[in-house]
Amino acid sequence: MKNPLAAMLCYVAIFFLQPIWHGLLPAPMGNQSLALTLLSTSPLVIPLGGILLRQMRSMIWGGYLVVLYFIAGVMEAWSNPPQRYLALLQVGLTLLYVLLLVNMTRPARGQAHRPD
């Protein structure tokens, strides 16, 4: 199933999770820190335009970028019990995005990959 819409929605969900988690939710579930909100959200803006247009190059760069959010989510889930559920949500969204991206870039079954 090659669905760029599902991957785009996962990326947008990761994008909106950051300001909700780090900017809006009060402690202990969040931090309500403007600096942390900007720091966690701003890298996701870079490929966002291309991802919304479903351009494969931007989606691949977004895949590279969300690996950092996967790492941060795992660390937060491990070390901060009050924020564990949001961190695991971030981990799940990043994994889903990467898996959808890998699925979209695979050649269809029965078709050999021919370099041009």
C-alpha positions, 0 to 999 in steps of 0.5 A, a space after each residue: 500500500 503506497 499512500 503518501 497521504 498517510 505518511 503526510 498525516 503522520 508527519 503533521 501529527 508529529 509537527 503538532 504534537 511538539 507545541 502541544 506537548 512542550 508549550 501547552 500542557 502543564 507540568 508534569 505532562 508538559 513543560 510550558 516552555 516557549 524556548 523548548 517549543 520553538 526548538 522542538 518544532 522549528 526543524 520540522 518546518 524545513 521539509 513541511 512544505 514539500 511534505 504537504 505537497 507530497 514530494 518524495 524528496 521532502 518526505 525522505 528528508 522528513 524521514 531523516 529528521 524524524 529519527 531524531 524525534 524517535 531518539 528523543 521520544 525513547 529517551 523521554 519515555 525511559 527517563 521521565 515517567 509523567 511524560 511517558 505516554 506523550 513520548 511513546 506517542 511520538 515514538 509510535 508516530 515516528 515509527 509509523 512515518 518511517 515504515 510508511 515511507 519505506 513502503 512507498 519507496 520500495 519497488 512493486 512486487 515482481 518489478 526489478 529495480 533498474 537504475 536509470 
